[in-house]
Amino acid sequence: MSNLNAFVEKYISIWNQPDQATRRQHIRELWVEDAHHLAKTLEAEGYDGIDSRVATAYEKWVKEKGCVFRLRDGVDGHHGTIKLRWEMLPAGGGDVISVGLDFLVLAEDGRIRTGYQFIES
């Protein structure tokens, strides 16, 4: 992947994106059509499932509770995988509410085939 940081910034940005059409376009750019996004308590499949998953998180945490998702620290990637940590905090600043780790397995075209999300706190 030529620009790992730009890819990850776009990935993080979709969770904060208020415009559904823009969010959907970025999902198509980041994931393959039959991709999976997996967390301990949920599974999203394909563009519709991933869009629904991201929209639900946006509605609850960003729109309703006024939070923002951002990259927490460095990004690492090799052999078709990316590891990143993110955090959620009030948009106006304040204490971090949640920290997570996402592990992304890429398809041959460089888009996400499977994303695993772990909530650390």
Contact map, one row per residue, 1 for C-alpha under 8 A:
1111000000000000000000000000000000000000000000000000000000000000000000000000000000000000000000000000000000000100000000000
1111000000000000000000000000000000000000000000000000000000000000000000000000000000000000000000000000000000000000000000000
1111111000000000000000000000000000000000000000000000000000000000000000000000000000000000000000000000000000000000000000000
1111111100000000000000000000000000000000000000000000000000000000000000000010100000000000000000000000000000000000000000000
0011111110000000000000000000000000000000000000000000000000000000000000000010000000000000000000000000000000000000000000000
0011111111000000000000000000000000000000000000000000000000000000000000000000000000000000000000000000000000000000000000000
0011111111100000000000000000010000000000000000000000000000000000000000000000000000000000000000000000000000000000000000000
0001111111110000000000000000000000000000000000000000000000000000000000000010000000010000000000000000000000000000000000000
0000111111111000000000000000000000000000000000000000000000000000000000100000000000000000000000000000000000000000000000000
0000011111111100000000000100000000000000000000000000000000000000000000000000000000000000000000000000000000000000000000000
0000001111111110000000000000010000000000000000000000000000000000000000000000000000000000000000000000000000000000000000000
0000000111111111000000000000000000000000000000000000000000000000000011100000000000000100000000000000000000000000000000000
0000000011111111100000000000000000000000000000000000000000000000000011000000000000000000000000000000000000000000000000000
0000000001111111100000100110000000000000000000000000010000000000000000000000000000000000000000000000000000000000000000000
0000000000111111100000000000000000000000000000000000011011000000000010000000000000000000000000000000000000000000000000000
0000000000011111110000000000000000000000000000000000000001000100000110000000000000000000000000000000000000000000000000000
0000000000001111111101100000000000000000000000000000000001000000000000000000000000000000000000000000000000000000000000000
0000000000000001111100100000000000000000000000000000000001000010000000000000000000000000000000000000000000000000000000000
0000000000000000111111100000000000000000000000000000000000000000000000000000000000000000000000000000000000000000000000000
0000000000000000111111110000000000000000000000000000001000000000000000000000000000000000000000000000000000000000000000000
0000000000000000001111111000000000000000000000000000000000000000000000000000000000000000000000000000000000000000000000000
0000000000000000101111111100000000000000000000000000000000000000000000000000000000000000000000000000000000000000000000000
0000000000000100111111111110000000000000000000000010000000000000000000000000000000000000000000000000000000000000000000000
0000000000000000000111111111000000000000000000100010000000000000000000000000000000000000000000000000000000000000000000000
0000000000000000000011111111100000000000000000000000000000000000000000000000000000000000000000000000000000000000000000000
0000000001000100000001111111110000000000000000000000000000000000000000000000000000000000000000000000000000000000000000000
0000000000000100000000111111111000000000000000100110000000000000000000000000000000000000000000000000000000000000000000000
0000000000000000000000011111111110000000000000100000000000000000000000000000000000000000000000000000000000000000000000000
0000000000000000000000001111111100000000000000000000000000000000000000000000000000000000000000000000000000000010000000000
0000001000100000000000000111111100000000000000000000000000000000000000000000000000000000000000000000000000000011000000000
0000000000000000000000000011111110100000000000100000000000000000000000000000000000000000000000000000000000000011100000000
0000000000000000000000000001111111100000000001000000000000000000000000000000000000000000000000000000000000100011100000000
0000000000000000000000000001001111100000000001100000000000000000000000000000000000000000000000000000000000000000000000000
0000000000000000000000000000000111110000000011100000000000000000000000000000000000000000000000000000000000000000100000000
0000000000000000000000000000001111111000000011100000000000000000000000000000000000000000000000000000000000000001110000000
0000000000000000000000000000000001111100001111000100000000000000000000000000000000000000000000000000000000000000111000000
0000000000000000000000000000000000111110001110000100000000000000000000000000000000000000000000000000000000000000011110000
0000000000000000000000000000000000011111011100000000000000000000000000000000000000000000000000000000000000000000011110000
0000000000000000000000000000000000001111111000000000000000000000000000000000000000000000000000000000000000000000000111000
0000000000000000000000000000000000000111110000000000000000000000000000000000000000000000000000000000000000000000000011000
0000000000000000000000000000000000000011111000000000000000000000000000000000000000000000000000000000000000000000000000000
0000000000000000000000000000000000000111111100000000000000000000000000000000000000000000000000000000000000000000000000000
0000000000000000000000000000000000011110111110000000000000000000000000000000000000000000000000000000000000000000000000000
0000000000000000000000000000000000011100011111001101100000000000000000000000000000000000000000000000000000000000000000000
0000000000000000000000000000000001111000001111111100000000000000000000000000000000000000000000000000000000000000000000000
0000000000000000000000000000000111110000000111111100000000000000000000000000000000000000000000000000000000000000000000000
0000000000000000000000010011001011100000000011111110000000000000000000000000000000000000000000000000000000000000000000000
0000000000000000000000000000000000000000000011111111000000000000000000000000000000000000000000000000000000000000000000000
0000000000000000000000000000000000000000000111111111100000000000000000000000000000000000000000000000000000000000000000000
0000000000000000000000000010000000011000000111111111110000000000000000000000000000000000000000000000000000000000000000000
0000000000000000000000110010000000000000000000111111111000000000000000000000000000000000000000000000000000000000000000000
0000000000000000000000000000000000000000000100011111111100000000000000000000000000000000000000000000000000000000000000000
0000000000000000000000000000000000000000000100001111111110000000000000000000000000000000000000000000000000000000000000000
0000000000000110000000000000000000000000000000000111111111000000000000000000000000000000000000000000000000000000000000000
0000000000000010000100000000000000000000000000000011111111100000000000000000000000000000000000000000000000000000000000000
0000000000000000000000000000000000000000000000000001111111110000000000000000000000000000000000000000000000000000000000000
0000000000000010000000000000000000000000000000000000111111111100000000000000000000000000000000000000000000000000000000000
0000000000000011110000000000000000000000000000000000011111111110000000000000000000000000000000000000000000000000000000000
0000000000000000000000000000000000000000000000000000001111111111000000000000000000000000000000000000000000000000000000000
0000000000000000000000000000000000000000000000000000000111111111100000000000000000000000000000000000000000000000000000000
0000000000000000000000000000000000000000000000000000000011111111111100000000000000000000000000000000000000000000000000000
0000000000000001000000000000000000000000000000000000000011111111111100000000000000000000000000000000000000000000000000000
0000000000000000010000000000000000000000000000000000000001111111111000000000000000000000000000000000000000000000000000000
0000000000000000000000000000000000000000000000000000000000111111110000000000000000000000000000000000000000000000000000000
0000000000000000000000000000000000000000000000000000000000011111111000000000000000000000010000000000000000000000000000000
0000000000000000000000000000000000000000000000000000000000001111111100000000000000000000011000000000000000000000000000000
0000000000000000000000000000000000000000000000000000000000001110111110000000000000000001111000000000000000000000000000000
0000000000000001000000000000000000000000000000000000000000001100011111000000000000000001111000000000000000000000000000000
0000000000011011000000000000000000000000000000000000000000000000001111100000000000000111100000000000000000000000000000000
0000000000011000000000000000000000000000000000000000000000000000000111110000000000000111000000000000000000000000000000000
0000000010010000000000000000000000000000000000000000000000000000000011111100000000011110000000000000000000000000000000000
0000000000000000000000000000000000000000000000000000000000000000000001111100000000001110000000000010000000000000000000000
0000000000000000000000000000000000000000000000000000000000000000000000111110000000011100000000000000000000000000000000000
0000000000000000000000000000000000000000000000000000000000000000000000111111000000011000000000000000000000000000000000000
0001100100000000000000000000000000000000000000000000000000000000000000001111100001111000000000000000000000000000000000000
0000000000000000000000000000000000000000000000000000000000000000000000000111110001110000000000000000000000000000000000000
0001000000000000000000000000000000000000000000000000000000000000000000000011111111100000000000000000000000000000000000000
0000000000000000000000000000000000000000000000000000000000000000000000000001111111000000000000000000000000000000000000000
0000000000000000000000000000000000000000000000000000000000000000000000000000111110000000000000000000000000000000000000000
0000000000000000000000000000000000000000000000000000000000000000000000000000111111000000000000000000000011110100000000000
0000000000000000000000000000000000000000000000000000000000000000000000000000111111100000000000000000001111000000000000000
0000000000000000000000000000000000000000000000000000000000000000000000000011110111110000000000000000001111000000000000000
0000000000000000000000000000000000000000000000000000000000000000000000000011100011111000000000000000111100000000000000000
0000000100000000000000000000000000000000000000000000000000000000000000101111000001111100000000000000111000000000000000000
0000000000000000000000000000000000000000000000000000000000000000000000111110000000111110000000000011110000000000000000000
0000000000010000000000000000000000000000000000000000000000000000000011111000000000011111000000000011110000000000000000000
0000000000000000000000000000000000000000000000000000000000000000000011110000000000001111100000011111000000000000000000000
0000000000000000000000000000000000000000000000000000000000000000001111000000000000000111110000011110000000000000000000000
0000000000000000000000000000000000000000000000000000000000000000001110000000000000000011111011111100000000000000000000000
0000000000000000000000000000000000000000000000000000000000000000111100000000000000000001111111111000000000000000000000000
0000000000000000000000000000000000000000000000000000000000000000011100000000000000000000111110000000000000000000000000000
0000000000000000000000000000000000000000000000000000000000000000000000000000000000000000011111000000000000000000000000000
0000000000000000000000000000000000000000000000000000000000000000000000000000000000000000111111100000000000000000000000000
0000000000000000000000000000000000000000000000000000000000000000000000000000000000000000110111110000000000000000000000000
0000000000000000000000000000000000000000000000000000000000000000000000000000000000000000110011111000000000000000000000000
0000000000000000000000000000000000000000000000000000000000000000000000000000000000000011110001111110000000000000000000000
0000000000000000000000000000000000000000000000000000000000000000000000000000000000000011110000111110000000000000000000001
0000000000000000000000000000000000000000000000000000000000000000000000000000000000000011100000011111000000000000000000111
0000000000000000000000000000000000000000000000000000000000000000000000010000000000001111000000011111100000000000000000111
0000000000000000000000000000000000000000000000000000000000000000000000000000000000001110000000000111110000000000000011111
0000000000000000000000000000000000000000000000000000000000000000000000000000000000111100000000000011111000000000000011110
0000000000000000000000000000000000000000000000000000000000000000000000000000000000111100000000000001111100000000001111000
0000000000000000000000000000000000000000000000000000000000000000000000000000000011110000000000000000111110000000001110000
0000000000000000000000000000000000000000000000000000000000000000000000000000000011100000000000000000011111000001111100000
0000000000000000000000000000000000000000000000000000000000000000000000000000000111000000000000000000001111100001111000000
0000000000000000000000000000000000000000000000000000000000000000000000000000000111000000000000000000000111111111110000000
0000000000000000000000000000000100000000000000000000000000000000000000000000000100000000000000000000000011111111100000000
0000000000000000000000000000000000000000000000000000000000000000000000000000000100000000000000000000000001111110000000000
0000000000000000000000000000000000000000000000000000000000000000000000000000000000000000000000000000000001111110000000000
1000000000000000000000000000000000000000000000000000000000000000000000000000000100000000000000000000000001111111000000000
0000000000000000000000000000111100000000000000000000000000000000000000000000000000000000000000000000000001111111100000000
0000000000000000000000000000011100100000000000000000000000000000000000000000000000000000000000000000000111100111111000000
0000000000000000000000000000001101110000000000000000000000000000000000000000000000000000000000000000000111100011111000000
0000000000000000000000000000000000111100000000000000000000000000000000000000000000000000000000000000000111000001111100000
0000000000000000000000000000000000011100000000000000000000000000000000000000000000000000000000000000011110000001111110000
0000000000000000000000000000000000001110000000000000000000000000000000000000000000000000000000000000011100000000011111000
0000000000000000000000000000000000001111000000000000000000000000000000000000000000000000000000000001111000000000001111100
0000000000000000000000000000000000000011000000000000000000000000000000000000000000000000000000000001110000000000000111110
0000000000000000000000000000000000000000000000000000000000000000000000000000000000000000000000000111100000000000000011111
0000000000000000000000000000000000000000000000000000000000000000000000000000000000000000000000000111100000000000000001111
0000000000000000000000000000000000000000000000000000000000000000000000000000000000000000000000001111000000000000000000111
